[in-house]
Amino acid sequence: MIVVTGATGNVGRPLVRALAAAGEQVTAVSRGASAADVPTGVRHIQADLSEPKSLEPALDGAEALFLLISGEWFATVGDPSGILDAARVGGVRRIVFLSSQGVGTLRHPPELEEAIKRSGLEWTVLRPGGFDSNAFAWAEPVRARRVAAAPFGDVALPTIDPADIAEVAAVTLRESGHGGSTYTLTGPAPVSPRQQVAAIGDALGEPVRFVEQTRDEAREQMLAFMPEPVVEATLGILGTPTAEEQRVSPDMERILGRPGRTFAQWAERNLAAFK
């Protein structure tokens, strides 16, 4: 059995579907969603990672765990030992941890990765860059006014489709040979916010106006839903990325045998959100 935390999110949802389609026995774990949010035949359990005891029913008899920990959890809890203890007690042997490229470029602290590597479990770490799905933040203004705002309009980064992260996660959860590996995951080419907004306009068949925010304007907006250290690290990546953060990683193509999907492909597939 494979347990997927964050099972109704941008990565967890397609991961659960991919595993179920491959014939795996899957338990989907989320904090607030219902069983109706997961595919037929997938067991759903509500649990909160800040309360590791709530995970025990999901982890009992599991062989592998996909672990997604939010920035909010890290800011308020910070210690994964309870989760890892529950995994060991449940019988988990393999853990795939969704980390961040920012750990490798020293934007984010490494403590979570280090704790998992010391856990005694077989581990694989996935370090994706920015998600294409962050563009959902533009959905309401695009629908209402055909406008989207972001800082650093012409700074390009190789953002990644969450569905591609899910495919890599499915492979590393199901197949041997990935233990002890850390994979950096990016999209196939750098794309700027201005280019992303243009791609959404192309998908809609009508122009979407791009408005460039100041750093302070973006910071204030992001603080409404992200802890301050995460906001500062994110703005650093968006505004002054390192060469490594702008580089396209070969890891996805090595694992999946194909490059990642483009932002334009993501926009086409998620067009309904912007109509």
Secondary structure, 3 states (H helix, E strand, C coil): CEEEECCCCCCHHHHHHHHHHCCCCEEEEECCCCHHHCCCCCEEEECCCCCHHHHHHHHCCCCEEEEECCHHHHHHCCCCHHHHHHHHHHCCCEEEEECCHHHHCCCCCCHHHHHHHCCCCEEEEEEECCEHHHHHHHHHHHHHHCEEEEECCCCCECCECHHHHHHHHHHHHHCCCCCCEEEEECCCCCECHHHHHHHHHHHHCCCCEEEEECHHHHHHHHCCCCCHHHHHHHHHHHHCCCHHHHCCCCHHHHHHCCCCCCHHHHHHHCHHHHC
